[in-house]
Amino acid sequence: MKQGLFCVFCIIVMVWVSGCQPATAVSITYPSATPTAVATVPPTATSTSTTSATLPPPPTFTAVPSSTPTAIPSATATIAATATAVPSPTPTSACDLRIPGDALDTVVTLQYGISRDYAPADLVSLNDYLPYRVTQGYPIEIRQPVVEPLVQMIEDMEAAGLHPEVLSGYRSYSAQSIAWAKWNEKNPETAAIVSAPPGHSEHQLGTTLDFGSPELPDLVGEEDIEFHTYFYMTSEGQWLLAHAHEYGFTLSYPREAFELTGFYYEPWHYRYIGVELATTLHEQGLAFTAYQLANFPEPCIP
C-alpha cells in the first residue's frame, strides 16, 4: 500500500516538473533580449551628445581675435591723419624777421615783435601839417593814412579850447634801441614795463602817437615833465579818452590791461586803427591787445 502511494506521489511530482519547464525556457529568452536593447541604445545616444557639445567652442574663439586686430589699426590710422592736419596753421616765420604790410591792425606786443629792417614806406613829416605849438618842433613822422584824421582831431580839440601837443610818432628800431638802453640803465628792474624792447614797440609801425598837455608840469610838480600817468587828469587827456575813437584812435595800454599787455598804464599812448574798430573797442571797453589776441592767429614765432 505504501509502495503504491509512493508511486502515485512520484508520478505527480514528475508531471509538475514537466509542466514548469516551458515557463523557465521563456524566462531565459527574455533576459537575453533585454540586455541587447539596453546596451545598444544608451551608449549611442550618450556618445553622440557629448561629442557635439565639445566641438563648437574652437571656431568661436578663433573668429573673435581675427576681427579685433583688424579693426584697431583702422581707427589708429584715422587719428594719425587728423593730428597731422592740425599743425598747419602754425606760423613758420620768426618774429624778428617779420615785415608787416600796410594793415592797421598788425600785432606788436612784448611777445610778438617785428624785424629791425621794417620801416613804413609812406612816412610823412607832421611839421608839414601841424603848427609848431602842437609838435613843439620835434621831427615827428607818421604814416600818411594817419595824417587827415589826426589833423581833424587836433583842430577840434583846439576849437574846444584845449592845447594838445604831439610829442612822438614813428620811432625806428635804432631809436627804440637807444630809448630802451636809457631805461635799462636807469632802472633795469622796471625797464620792460615802462619801455618796449626794440622790435616790440608800436611806434615802429608809424601809426602810434604820444600826446602831451601844458597842464602836466603843474600837476606833477616838475617843470620839464612830458610823460606821466597824471596825463589822464589833464583836460587834453580826458578829452582824448572820451573822443579819440571818433577819429579812429584807441588807447593801447589802459590801466586795467596791465596783466595782458605787460606795460604800465600809458594814458598818452594812442594808436590809429580806423574809426569802426576804435569805436567798437570803446563801446565794449576792450583793449586793442585783447581784441588782437582773441581774433587773430599767432602772427609769428616769438
Long-range contacts (C-beta under 8 A, 24 or more apart in sequence): 89-297, 90-298, 91-297, 91-298, 91-299, 91-300, 91-301, 92-301, 93-300, 93-301, 94-300, 94-301, 95-199, 95-299, 95-300, 95-301, 95-302, 96-199, 97-300, 98-299, 98-300, 100-205, 104-145, 104-207, 104-272, 104-273, 104-274, 105-273, 105-277, 105-292, 105-296, 106-205, 106-299, 107-292, 107-293, 107-296, 107-299, 108-200, 108-201, 108-202, 108-204, 108-205, 109-200, 109-261, 109-262, 109-289, 109-292, 110-192, 110-196, 110-197, 110-200, 110-261, 110-262, 110-263, 111-302, 112-200, 112-298, 112-299, 112-300, 112-302, 113-197, 113-199, 113-200, 113-300, 113-302, 114-199, 114-200, 114-204, 114-205, 115-199, 116-173, 116-198, 116-199, 117-173, 118-173, 118-204, 119-172, 119-204, 119-206, 120-170, 120-205, 120-206, 122-206, 123-170, 123-206, 126-150, 126-166, 126-169, 130-154, 130-166, 133-163, 133-165, 134-164, 134-165, 134-166, 135-165, 135-166, 136-165, 136-167, 136-212, 138-166, 138-167, 138-168, 140-166, 140-167, 140-168, 140-169, 140-170, 141-169, 141-170, 141-206, 142-169, 142-170, 142-206, 142-207, 142-209, 143-170, 143-205, 143-206, 143-207, 145-207, 145-272, 146-206, 146-207, 146-209, 146-272, 149-247, 149-248, 149-249, 149-272, 149-275, 150-209, 150-247, 150-272, 152-247, 153-243, 153-244, 153-247, 153-249, 156-243, 157-236, 157-239, 160-239, 162-235, 162-236, 162-239, 163-213, 163-214, 163-236, 164-211, 164-212, 164-213, 164-236, 164-240, 165-211, 165-212, 165-213, 165-214, 165-236, 166-209, 166-210, 166-211, 166-212, 167-210, 167-211, 167-212, 167-226, 167-227, 167-268, 168-203, 168-209, 168-210, 169-203, 169-206, 169-208, 169-209, 169-210, 170-203, 170-204, 170-205, 170-206, 171-201, 171-203, 171-204, 172-204, 173-198, 173-199, 173-204, 174-198, 176-201, 176-203, 176-204, 192-262, 193-258, 193-262, 193-263, 193-264, 194-263, 194-264, 196-263, 202-252, 202-269, 202-271, 205-271, 207-271, 207-272, 207-273, 208-252, 208-269, 208-270, 208-271, 208-272, 209-249, 209-269, 209-270, 209-271, 209-272, 210-268, 210-269, 210-270, 211-236, 211-237, 211-240, 211-268, 211-270, 212-236, 212-268, 213-237, 227-266, 227-268, 229-264, 229-265, 229-266, 229-267, 231-267, 231-268, 232-267, 237-267, 237-268, 240-270, 241-267, 244-270, 244-278, 245-275, 245-278, 245-279, 245-281, 245-282, 246-275, 246-279, 247-275, 247-278, 248-272, 248-273, 248-274, 248-275, 248-278, 249-273, 249-278, 250-277, 250-278, 250-281, 250-282, 250-288, 251-287, 252-287, 252-288, 252-289, 253-287, 254-287, 256-287, 257-287, 257-289, 257-290, 260-287, 260-289, 260-290, 260-293, 261-287, 261-289
